[in-house]
Amino acid sequence: MIRAFHKRGQKGFTLIELMIVIAIIGILAAIAIPQFTAYRQRGYNAAANADAKNAYTAAQAYFSDNPSGTATLGALTNYGFNQTALVVVDPSTLTQTAGAITVHHPNGTHTYVVNAQGVISVQ
């Protein structure tokens, strides 16, 4: 059947063959792009969640030396906390017995809050 479209001695693809390939690529792209976006969202949320856990661990180390202090981002950094790029961490209300650390990624969909007991909740 395809030979009917080819003249003798000509090589190459017919227009139908090229259109089929382009349609297949379009279908694959329509499936892959939304999945890629979802994977990125989960990655941003995972980075924020990991930073929340790490900030709480650094806060506990800080409170072992300063039981009556209030955690600051600088203090947490001095006690081993390394903030992930673009993740926003706000420990300004955390004390040893009250307050919370708020963490979110600007491109993520969740905000994580760690209370003074170490319980992480999603907002």
N, C-alpha and C positions, 0 to 999 in steps of 0.2 A: 504494500500500500504506500509506504513512504517513498519507495523508489519511483512511484508515478510522479512525485513532485520534483525529483532531481532530473536535471538534464545530463546527458552523457558528459563525463569528464568534470562536472562541477562537484566541488566538495564544500561542506559547511552544513549549517543548520537551517531548517525551514522556519518560517515565522511561527507556525503552530508549536514547534518544539520549544522555541524561545519563550513563547507566551506561557506554556505549561510550567517551565522552570521558574519564571517570574511569579506565577501564581503560587507555586509551592513555597517559594521563599517568603512571599507575603503571608501565607498561612502560618508558617513557622514563626515569623516575627510577631504576628498577632497573638500567638500563644506565649512567646518568650518574654516580651516586654512587661506585661503585668506581673509575671512571676518574678522577674528581676527587681521590680519596684518593691514587691512584698519582701523579698530577701533583704533588700537594703533597709527597709523599715525595721525588720527584726534585728538586723545588725546594730542599728542605732539604739534600739531599746536595750539590747544586750549590753552595749557599752555603758549606757546610763546605769543599768542595774549593777554591773560589775563595779562601777565607780562608787555607787551607793554602799556596797558591801565593804570596799576598800577604805572609804572615808570613815565608816563606822569603826573599822579595825584600828585605823590611825587615831581616831578620837579616843578609843579606849586606852591606847598607849599614852596619849596626852593626859587623860584624866588620872592615870596611875601616878603621874608626876605632879599634876595640878588638880587635885580633887575639887576645889571650889572655883575653878576657872570656867570660862565659856569658850567653846571651840571656835577657832577662826580658820579660814582657809590656809593662812600662813603657818599657823600652828600645826595643822594636819600635814602640810607639806614637810615641815621639820621632823615630823614623826613617821615619815615614810610614805605618805600618800602622793601618788603620781596621777595627776588629772589627765584624762584622755582629751585629745584635741576636740574642741567644740562643745564638750559636755559642760553644762553649767552646774556647779555645786555650791549650795548655800548652807553652811553649817551655823549661821549666825545666831540661832536660838538654842543651840544644843549645849546643855550642861550635863553633869554626870547623872542627875536624877530627872531631868525634864527637857522639853524641847525636841527638836527634830533636825535632820539634815534633809534638804530638798535637792533632788538631782533630776535633771532632764537634758535631753539632746534636742537642739532646735529643729532637727529634721525627723525626730522620732515622734511617736504618738502617745507615749506614756510619761508621766512624772512619777518618780519614786520618792517616797518619804520614809526615812528611817527614824524611828523614835528612840528615846534614851535606853529602852530595853533591847534594841536591836531588831525589832520587828519591822520588816519592809512591807509597805502597802503601796498599791498602785492607784494613782488618781487620774 
